[in-house]
Amino acid sequence: MGKKARRRQAATMREMNTMAQEQFEYFQENQEEQQAILDKQKQNFRDFQFENPFADIKNPYADLKTEFENLYEGMENPYEDLTVNMRAAEFQAEQGAQQRANILSNLQGAAGSSGIAGLAQALANQGSAQAQQISANIAQQETMNQRLAARGAQQVQQMETAGAERARALGISREQLVAQGGFKADVLRQQGAAAVQQAEFGRESTLLGIDYGLLAGANQAEQQAMANQMSSMGMQANMYGSQAAQGASMFSSIVGAAATVLGGPIGGAVAQKITSSDRRLKKNINLIGKSPSGLNIYSFEYKNNNFGNGTYQGVMSNEIPKYAVSNKNGYDMVDYSMIDVEFKQI
């Protein structure tokens, strides 16, 4: 491979790594921002208290008057105490007696003793007839009073009966209103409870939809970033393949390993070399250089001899593109076949 081709290959690798890293960092930052917004919205939505607006509704007819009185009960007969007008009868009798006395006095001298007796008898008969007439008038008044009293008693009885019926009707109407009010209040409470339950179901569905939507969006963005990277890598490989024939094996391994993450190799066989590279597992870490693509190269030792003895050369998992990092048992693993740094013991 010529120097110019190697320089182009190194520049291409740096460009590809930089582009991939920027894409992942952009989508990761965007995802974190959206996640923070969604988490806040979800928490506000989760904390919202749905209340039944009809939970405390009362029966508006519950306190209606329950005892209705007969307004006509105890009503008195206005005709039962009527009396006969005796003053007119007494005045008429007195006036008739006075007239007869005056007539008798005026005719006493002219009629003589025998004539006066006959005249007295005639006046007496006239007084008797007048007395009988007065008695008849009194009897008529008494009869009229009895009729009026009977009529008044009948009217009182009718009014008391109507009043009792009205009071009973009001009582029945009141009971009906109370029952209707209680039923309506129960229906409203049940409708309110159903609405609260519906809102709770809706909230759970919305939160679940947000979670699935966020996951789908994150996966799609990650796949798109990887696809963009692979497209760029494929074009660069075609461009410099003829000039970099001697380095095709290494370049094809990088492209093929990256493509394998998406589901299949692009080029030849890929020899993966996955190694524990979590900073927490290492000690005596020192920066010793940079790769052609600009990745930091370190020397280090493993804290646990089970991972290896001695000093090694490699990278820190938190400083390289995410597509080359996996996780096992809570620690980062690095696929060195996907980056331009060699992992080796030094």
Summary of the structure (lengths in Angstrom):
residues: 346
radius of gyration: 61.9
end to end distance: 26.9
largest distance: 195.2
contacts: 912
relative contact order: 0.12
helix: 67%
strand: 10%
